[in-house]
Amino acid sequence: MVMGCTVFIHPFAVDSAAAWYDQSVRPKTFCLGDQVSLYCPKRFKGRSAKLQSTYSQTGTIVSKLNDSMHLVKTTKGNKIFHTDKIKPMYTEAYNRLHSN
């Protein structure tokens, strides 16, 4: 391991990576108070990762920090999650609120 080493990343590489990511991402919108499932992958020895649930925690949206970050109230307290790591819980209450 090299200590004190700085890595230069060319600005063009950053822009091209961002453009590539933006092509495939779908925008997600959440309202305050929405019930969501949180991406928390846990691996257990002796079990197939393919059959394990990756969305194991649930929470409630408390606030939107920016376009890609949300503050979520979980059982362990408030945590910040990226929008890519959150998906809505589809319940009857959710369907009534979001059906237009």
Contacts in CASP RR format, 6 or more apart in sequence:
PFRMAT RR
TARGET T0000
AUTHOR 0000-0000-0000
METHOD contacts of the structure
MODEL  1
MVMGCTVFIHPFAVDSAAAWYDQSVRPKTFCLGDQVSLYCPKRFKGRSAK
LQSTYSQTGTIVSKLNDSMHLVKTTKGNKIFHTDKIKPMYTEAYNRLHSN
25 84 0 8 1.000
28 83 0 8 1.000
28 86 0 8 1.000
28 87 0 8 1.000
30 36 0 8 1.000
30 61 0 8 1.000
30 64 0 8 1.000
30 70 0 8 1.000
30 83 0 8 1.000
30 86 0 8 1.000
30 88 0 8 1.000
31 61 0 8 1.000
31 97 0 8 1.000
32 61 0 8 1.000
32 62 0 8 1.000
32 63 0 8 1.000
32 64 0 8 1.000
33 60 0 8 1.000
33 61 0 8 1.000
33 62 0 8 1.000
34 60 0 8 1.000
34 61 0 8 1.000
34 88 0 8 1.000
34 94 0 8 1.000
35 58 0 8 1.000
35 59 0 8 1.000
35 60 0 8 1.000
35 88 0 8 1.000
35 89 0 8 1.000
35 91 0 8 1.000
35 93 0 8 1.000
35 94 0 8 1.000
36 58 0 8 1.000
36 59 0 8 1.000
36 60 0 8 1.000
36 61 0 8 1.000
36 72 0 8 1.000
36 86 0 8 1.000
36 87 0 8 1.000
36 88 0 8 1.000
36 89 0 8 1.000
37 55 0 8 1.000
37 57 0 8 1.000
37 58 0 8 1.000
37 59 0 8 1.000
37 86 0 8 1.000
37 87 0 8 1.000
37 88 0 8 1.000
37 89 0 8 1.000
38 55 0 8 1.000
38 56 0 8 1.000
38 57 0 8 1.000
38 58 0 8 1.000
38 59 0 8 1.000
38 72 0 8 1.000
38 74 0 8 1.000
38 81 0 8 1.000
38 85 0 8 1.000
38 86 0 8 1.000
39 54 0 8 1.000
39 55 0 8 1.000
39 81 0 8 1.000
39 84 0 8 1.000
39 85 0 8 1.000
39 86 0 8 1.000
39 87 0 8 1.000
40 54 0 8 1.000
40 55 0 8 1.000
40 56 0 8 1.000
40 57 0 8 1.000
41 49 0 8 1.000
41 52 0 8 1.000
41 54 0 8 1.000
42 52 0 8 1.000
42 56 0 8 1.000
43 49 0 8 1.000
43 52 0 8 1.000
44 52 0 8 1.000
55 87 0 8 1.000
57 74 0 8 1.000
57 75 0 8 1.000
58 74 0 8 1.000
58 89 0 8 1.000
59 72 0 8 1.000
59 73 0 8 1.000
59 74 0 8 1.000
59 75 0 8 1.000
60 72 0 8 1.000
60 73 0 8 1.000
61 70 0 8 1.000
61 71 0 8 1.000
61 72 0 8 1.000
62 70 0 8 1.000
62 71 0 8 1.000
62 72 0 8 1.000
62 73 0 8 1.000
62 78 0 8 1.000
63 70 0 8 1.000
63 71 0 8 1.000
64 70 0 8 1.000
64 71 0 8 1.000
65 71 0 8 1.000
65 80 0 8 1.000
67 83 0 8 1.000
68 82 0 8 1.000
68 83 0 8 1.000
68 84 0 8 1.000
69 80 0 8 1.000
69 81 0 8 1.000
69 82 0 8 1.000
69 83 0 8 1.000
70 80 0 8 1.000
70 81 0 8 1.000
70 83 0 8 1.000
70 86 0 8 1.000
71 78 0 8 1.000
71 79 0 8 1.000
71 80 0 8 1.000
72 78 0 8 1.000
72 79 0 8 1.000
72 80 0 8 1.000
72 81 0 8 1.000
72 86 0 8 1.000
88 94 0 8 1.000
END
